[in-house]
Amino acid sequence: MNSKEDNLWDALREEALESGKTERLLVAYLEETVLGQKSFEAALSYMLASKLRDEILPSITLRDLFQEILESESRLRECVRIDIEAVKDRDPAAGGYLSPFLFFKGFHALSAYRFAHYLWYEDRKTLALYLQSLISKVFGVDIHPAATIGSGVFVDHATGLVIGETAVVGDSVSLMQGVTLGGTGKEQGDRHPKVGNGVLIGAGAKVLGNIKIGKGAKIGAGSVVLRNVKEHCTVVGVPAKSIGTCKESTPALGMNQQIGNGDIASFDPSI
């Protein structure tokens, strides 16, 4: 995309310029990561490579790998842009694009996962798993590269997030810190949760097994979910139980983790 027609890139650069005016100690850093780059994709590749580099895969190798993937995959380019828009829109701490782009490890880990996912399905599984190990070490987030994750996903804080190999996460989902989308033991095959569009999963919640979380559902913080959850249903507890229909049609966008009468449209004990 031509940067002259790229509103996101233009906005990110403008924020970097303004930040440089107020914090002179970071002028060189902002020039290196944003202002000296030719596009959003080039900046993202450079920034992630600088964070994930190690003695086996130096920064320049990772940067070139990420840029090559971005150039060939229009869907991946679209996803990372929708993801950062989701952070800006849903996180009151974001204040724009620059802070998530530079400092929010949820966005970093998710973006890096997308490269590992591409490599996995290009049958470069060893490299994909090596990249997963770097993501886990650097960001404290463990997403198997075979997992399927939609666009517009917001990973808030991110520390301790685990997403298993056969998990599926839909579009416009919000996941808080400490969430696990895991298995229940040593079972083989399709063994991880399937999370529908617009779902909000609260901090520390554990969703275990090959179960379905219906679109627009809300899972309370600290809950342990072992059974299917119907669409637009709110569940809480250990083990999680339904307390009614969620008042918001897409709770992931509202980011309201409170559970109470004001958050429940109706109660149906049969749900």
Secondary structure, DSSP 8 states (H G I E B T S, - for coil): --GGG-HHHHHHHHHHHHHHHH-GGGHHHHIIIIITSSSHHHHHHHHHHHHH--SSS-HHHHHHHHHHHHHH-HHHHHHHHHHHHHHHHH-TTT-SSHHHHHH-HHHHHHHHHHHHHHHHHTT-HHHHHHHHHHHHHHHS-EE-TTSEE-SS-EE-S-TT-EE-TT-EE-TT-EE-TT-EEE-SSS--SS-S-EE-TT-EE-TT-EEESS-EE-TT-EE-TT-EE-S-B-TTEEEETTTTEEEEEESSS-HHHHT----SGGGEEE--TT-
